[in-house]
Amino acid sequence: MKKAFVTKEMVENIVKDFPTPFHIYDEKAIRENARKLKAAFSWNKGYKEYFAVKATPNPTILRILHEEGCGTDCSSYAELLMSEKVGIVGDEIMFSSNDTPAEEFVYARKLGATINLDDYTHVQFLKDTCGIPETISCRYNPGGTFSISTTIMDNPGDAKYGMTKEQLFKAYVELKEAGAKRFGLHSFLASNTVTNEYYPTLAKILFELAVELKNETGIELSFINLSGGIGIPYTPDKEPNDIMAIGEGVRKAFEEVLVPAGLGDLSIFTELGRFMLAPYGHLVTKAIHEKHTHKEYIGVDACAVNLMRPAMYGAYHHITVLGKENEPCDNMYDVTGSLCENNDKFAIDRMLPKIDKGDYLVIHDTGAHGFAMGYNYNGKLKSAELLLQEDGSVKMIRRAETVDDYFATLEGFWKV
Ligand SMILES: *Cc1c(COP(=O)(O)O)cnc(C)c1O
């Protein structure tokens, strides 16, 4: 059972100030989850989470997570600027970019961010653009497929990210020759994993690689960055990951592989996005039309511009009809937005309670990669983002776009 963190009564109050559609985030739950993550890795002295800004690029969210001890994982100029604006700078920024423009490396370097190189050729590129910093990280791609026991989780061999092992070792040697003193290793092999085995499996691969690097080159890593990829159960039948078990699994691999190799001082970093925010955000939208043709449709006032995942990946997002939580799900609907694209459907053939015009729908698990992926197709505008604060009050943390925003780039051509 998935339960919304807002009720019909709460939404009826909120819409007096902020009309639907809007994204709303649950501050208390975000903080509790961040604390749990920290506890799960408290066995590691240098542990730090660098929140993947791309998941929920909002300064208020970054500030809340910073208060809980998180830094930021940035991969663009705008993300660096947002982090800086919130006061997260220096080694609290991990710059895990790829296909990186020179000026972004320059700005990351200026902020003192830890640069995580995606490719061997970027060693020279970085030398040429802004020089090699003392602390530097490299991203690894083992190629092939990535499996846990007999299940294929993903295809690193098809992924554009990271370097091969040979390139990786060569990169560290050259970085050291160029003056680097502290080295990190990063890898991201599978996304949205709903298993407690992903991080421990990845950790073991990276820990063994760290030992091999030490034996072959004498270079000792200072940190290993397990990146993102811990998932959440989007469907109600799945069990959420147990972050304490995940932390314990990584600790076991650490004790087994790194400690005997004399690498027990190494820090563990993470760059989680989805796990930090997804369950703690809702897209709240209103049913504005019902249509009875070859199928039964409910038209809502949000569309794929506000949440792209169903259209882009066919992703499931659970829906709760507020005020009808206990009614039987005996109606089959397609829940649609208004884009002139037939994939603009938040749900297809979904069994839901009977929906009436004016009902408020909560689309679950939109706290990460939700608002963030928004775009302006069909001239549709991005919604507001709201924060349900710990005292129960609601604060706007980003206003909704207006048509003036939409036309703002047509300077000199248009004034609404
Ligand atoms: C997207 C991304 C993350 C976060 O991934 P989640 O699946 O949201 O945990 C972390 N690191 C890098 C480099 C990314 O691109």
Ligand as a Chemical Component Dictionary entry (heavy atoms), coordinates in Angstrom:
data_LIG
# 
_chem_comp.id                   LIG 
_chem_comp.type                 NON-POLYMER 
_chem_comp.pdbx_formal_charge   0 
_chem_comp.three_letter_code    LIG 
# 
loop_
_chem_comp_atom.comp_id 
_chem_comp_atom.atom_id 
_chem_comp_atom.alt_atom_id 
_chem_comp_atom.type_symbol 
_chem_comp_atom.charge 
_chem_comp_atom.model_Cartn_x 
_chem_comp_atom.model_Cartn_y 
_chem_comp_atom.model_Cartn_z 
_chem_comp_atom.pdbx_ordinal 
LIG C1 C1 C 0 22.203 10.558 -12.169 1  
LIG C2 C2 C 0 23.458 10.399 -11.423 2  
LIG C3 C3 C 0 23.448 10.103 -10.055 3  
LIG C4 C4 C 0 22.188 9.863  -9.273  4  
LIG O1 O1 O 0 21.532 8.745  -9.716  5  
LIG P1 P1 P 0 20.230 8.191  -8.954  6  
LIG O2 O2 O 0 19.788 7.065  -9.816  7  
LIG O3 O3 O 0 19.270 9.301  -8.891  8  
LIG O4 O4 O 0 20.686 7.750  -7.611  9  
LIG C5 C5 C 0 24.665 10.015 -9.414  10 
LIG N1 N1 N 0 25.830 10.209 -10.061 11 
LIG C6 C6 C 0 25.873 10.487 -11.369 12 
LIG C7 C7 C 0 27.189 10.723 -12.015 13 
LIG C8 C8 C 0 24.694 10.598 -12.095 14 
LIG O5 O5 O 0 24.744 10.864 -13.402 15 
# 
loop_
_chem_comp_bond.comp_id 
_chem_comp_bond.atom_id_1 
_chem_comp_bond.atom_id_2 
_chem_comp_bond.value_order 
_chem_comp_bond.pdbx_ordinal 
LIG C1 C2 SING 1  
LIG C2 C3 SING 2  
LIG C2 C8 DOUB 3  
LIG C3 C4 SING 4  
LIG C3 C5 DOUB 5  
LIG C4 O1 SING 6  
LIG O1 P1 SING 7  
LIG P1 O2 DOUB 8  
LIG P1 O3 SING 9  
LIG P1 O4 SING 10 
LIG C5 N1 SING 11 
LIG N1 C6 DOUB 12 
LIG C6 C7 SING 13 
LIG C6 C8 SING 14 
LIG C8 O5 SING 15 
# 
